[in-house]
Amino acid sequence: MALLTLDRVSVAYDNQLILQDFDLQLERGQLLSLLGPSGCGKTTTLRLIAGFLEAKQGTFLFGDKDYTRVPVNKRNFGFVFQSYALFPHLSVFDNVAFGLRLRKVKEDDVKRRVMNMLETVSLGGFEKRFPGELSGGQRQRVAIARALVIEPDLLLFDEPLSNLDANLRVNMRVEIRRIQQELGITTVYVSHDQEECFSISDQVAIMNKGNIEQLDAPSTIFKYPTTEFVARFIGFNNFLAFDERIEEGDHIRLHTGDLSFSVARNQGTAQPGARQGAIRPDDLVIRTEGNETGENELPGIIKVSTYLGRSYQYVVETAKGSFTANQEMDTPYLSGQRVTLHFPADKMVLVQ
């Protein structure tokens, strides 16, 4: 049975629905990321779970208890804020100890638990310092320690790395994953950063306009998006709509006008009725005139060439629209050059 269940939950701000009939389940010990653009409802979902917002309708179950109307101070959840929310006048020790002292924990136990937690987040020896004496990454570790020291039933992160520089974000996401796995704590993590979420999560929920478009393992979403929104969000820039779909054993035949493509049958093409092909720029192949095979190809003209360092990126104009392709090569194609785009049958996915 799932540890956390949101069942047909609706949430509104000033009578404007943000979530409507929203469903979500999370298994014990997993790290689930809510990922999507600004305004998609991911932070609203997190705040609902934390107890900062109340649902207009629906049910929130945690374990075998109904948490729908349980106030925030009665939920044993740890929350790590985007801004850290540390007390500047308190030492690292006292910041981490704050929640324990609110719970009237004995001072001997407070000291033991705080010091153990500071070791867990690699801040042993920092207990006497103040937040103003710490780097951004160290302050974030203090915020994580404060959330974890109360031994929460659930850990919640609200874009915790957005205030850090790029290199520090990479280091901190590794630390967050290490701590989460070491303690085995069930976690909900909100971010707008795709790489961040995919690198640390057991499951990722891609959200759009208050709905979950796809919930799956990061590797599955990356390879096999199920909707156009998810495909575009994770980098499938090229789309080709077909009018007819015919099942042919290990392949699926797609037709539109005089164009006929064949795609391999796999998890990315298995959706019944899906007739829109999608492919990443890295998987689209450009061939010069005379090297065509006739299979899954479109003739076109190079319109834009951009040097990316390891490769060139091309915008190719065809009778079916513009497509973007990345290709490593020593001698780049020139604007105006006639080429042929090849869509590998095993690299295309079909989305709704």
Phi, psi and omega in degrees: 000140180296144176287319183238130179224123167257121186241108176052048183274139174234136180227138181226148168249122179050046178069008174260116183292128175259316174241136178222124181050047186273132180239141177202140175227145180221129180277154179300136176085356182269156171252115179252128175256137171259117188233139178168173181288169177302137178085007183278345178108004184292316179290325175300317178299315180297316181292328174296314180297320181293333183103004178285340177235153179245137181286141174288325177204167181099180187227139173244113179253135175231116190064232178255019183244149176272113182259009187304320182245015178284125182293159186302323183285351178259358178262123181275065181246141174264136184234125177252115186275156177301323184266009182074315178057042176276154176274113187294336183270357180253147177291170175304315180302311184290329174297314181291326183283348190306310182293326179293319180291327174299328181273007176063033177289142180299146188296326177297318178290325177301311182299315181298313184291320179296314182295321177296319181290323177296325175294320181299323182263019175061042177235025176300131182093356181259005191296335182267354180282165178249156183309323180293346180263006185248156173284170179300318179294323178292320177298322179295323177296322177298317179298321178293317179300318180298322180289327185273333188294337179281002182055062185289156175282339182208140179246131184238132179240128177248095180043059190288344186252004187292340181266004183259157177286169191300313182294320180292326177300318180297314180296319184289325179293327174296318179296317180299317180294320179299312181296316181299317181287323180297320182269345180066032186269136177292133190221139170243128189233126180251133176201160171256001184265112184297312183298319179301311182294315183296330186283337187243353194260149167279321179224147176233133174252114176274120185251148179208120177052046175080008179234155173270114180283324179202135176232118184194180174295147182306317182294325179291315179297318182297321182273323192229067175296149184255344180231161178298321180300311180297317180301313179295321183296326184256014168106010173276093187276345189248127182229142181219115183272139178240155182266336187222142179232127182233125179282128181224074177062243182280356181231164175237128179265132182238136182231143166208118184058234179264010182261132179228123179241157174234131178237148181289143176279118178204188182299331181278350181238009190276347183297121179299132175086348180292126184229016177251116180277144178223143180210145179284152175303326180291339183262348179277131186253134175257130178238146177280160178301136182099347180249017181287154174247342181090348182262122177055049184233150176225126174285150180198183181230134177294121178259319182223137176236127182231130179276124183254358183109280178280339184210175172252145174250132183239141167257120185246124179270128179230178177292343180254015179112185181268143178228149180249130180226139175253133183211131175279131180194153180279321181247111185286158171290155181255150175303135182091351181286138178278131181220177174232132176269131176248128180255097181304133184299331183268001180253349180273146172240159178244126186236160178275000000 
